[in-house]
Amino acid sequence: MTTKGADMETLRTITTVEQDGEIRLSNLPLKRGQRIELLVRTKAMQTNTLSSPPTDS
């Protein structure tokens, strides 16, 4: 997704961290020397929890 602001263009991509502390972005429409501002937002990790059905005591 691309949107344009006053003097900046916004690019959005979603990726998964494959190695702790590192992210990799590629195929961006950017040129060498171009100045950017980078914001990183994280999603909470989902955990699969199995719950037992209630039992009658």
C-alpha positions as YAML, in Angstrom:
chain: A
units: angstrom
residues:
- id: 1
  name: MET
  ca: [0.00, 0.00, 0.00]
- id: 2
  name: THR
  ca: [1.29, 3.47, -0.84]
- id: 3
  name: THR
  ca: [-0.07, 6.82, 0.36]
- id: 4
  name: LYS
  ca: [1.32, 10.31, -0.12]
- id: 5
  name: GLY
  ca: [1.60, 12.96, 2.58]
- id: 6
  name: ALA
  ca: [2.84, 16.54, 2.43]
- id: 7
  name: ASP
  ca: [6.43, 15.66, 1.60]
- id: 8
  name: MET
  ca: [6.67, 11.93, 2.30]
- id: 9
  name: GLU
  ca: [5.30, 8.80, 0.68]
- id: 10
  name: THR
  ca: [4.17, 5.95, 2.94]
- id: 11
  name: LEU
  ca: [4.98, 2.36, 2.02]
- id: 12
  name: ARG
  ca: [3.48, -0.49, 3.99]
- id: 13
  name: THR
  ca: [4.74, -4.04, 4.16]
- id: 14
  name: ILE
  ca: [4.18, -6.87, 6.61]
- id: 15
  name: THR
  ca: [6.94, -9.37, 7.33]
- id: 16
  name: THR
  ca: [7.94, -11.97, 9.90]
- id: 17
  name: VAL
  ca: [11.12, -11.81, 11.97]
- id: 18
  name: GLU
  ca: [13.24, -14.79, 11.02]
- id: 19
  name: GLN
  ca: [16.28, -14.04, 13.20]
- id: 20
  name: ASP
  ca: [16.18, -12.34, 16.62]
- id: 21
  name: GLY
  ca: [16.90, -8.64, 16.37]
- id: 22
  name: GLU
  ca: [16.84, -8.47, 12.58]
- id: 23
  name: ILE
  ca: [14.31, -7.65, 9.89]
- id: 24
  name: ARG
  ca: [14.87, -7.76, 6.16]
- id: 25
  name: LEU
  ca: [13.09, -5.54, 3.67]
- id: 26
  name: SER
  ca: [13.68, -5.87, -0.04]
- id: 27
  name: ASN
  ca: [12.24, -4.77, -3.37]
- id: 28
  name: LEU
  ca: [11.38, -1.32, -2.05]
- id: 29
  name: PRO
  ca: [11.07, 1.54, -4.55]
- id: 30
  name: LEU
  ca: [13.95, 3.45, -2.93]
- id: 31
  name: LYS
  ca: [17.13, 4.89, -4.38]
- id: 32
  name: ARG
  ca: [20.62, 4.96, -2.88]
- id: 33
  name: GLY
  ca: [21.06, 8.09, -0.76]
- id: 34
  name: GLN
  ca: [17.32, 8.65, -0.38]
- id: 35
  name: ARG
  ca: [16.44, 9.69, 3.18]
- id: 36
  name: ILE
  ca: [13.72, 7.70, 4.94]
- id: 37
  name: GLU
  ca: [12.00, 7.51, 8.29]
- id: 38
  name: LEU
  ca: [11.38, 3.97, 9.50]
- id: 39
  name: LEU
  ca: [8.76, 3.01, 12.08]
- id: 40
  name: VAL
  ca: [8.41, -0.59, 13.27]
- id: 41
  name: ARG
  ca: [5.16, -1.77, 14.81]
- id: 42
  name: THR
  ca: [4.92, -5.20, 16.40]
- id: 43
  name: LYS
  ca: [1.94, -7.50, 16.80]
- id: 44
  name: ALA
  ca: [1.46, -9.48, 19.99]
- id: 45
  name: MET
  ca: [2.48, -13.08, 19.57]
- id: 46
  name: GLN
  ca: [-0.45, -15.48, 19.63]
- id: 47
  name: THR
  ca: [-0.22, -18.56, 21.80]
- id: 48
  name: ASN
  ca: [-2.25, -21.69, 21.33]
- id: 49
  name: THR
  ca: [-3.71, -22.71, 24.63]
- id: 50
  name: LEU
  ca: [-5.78, -25.80, 25.04]
- id: 51
  name: SER
  ca: [-8.42, -25.62, 27.68]
- id: 52
  name: SER
  ca: [-10.15, -28.60, 29.18]
- id: 53
  name: PRO
  ca: [-13.92, -28.62, 29.22]
- id: 54
  name: PRO
  ca: [-15.43, -28.12, 32.67]
- id: 55
  name: THR
  ca: [-16.10, -31.27, 34.60]
- id: 56
  name: ASP
  ca: [-18.94, -31.99, 37.00]
- id: 57
  name: SER
  ca: [-17.67, -32.78, 40.48]
...
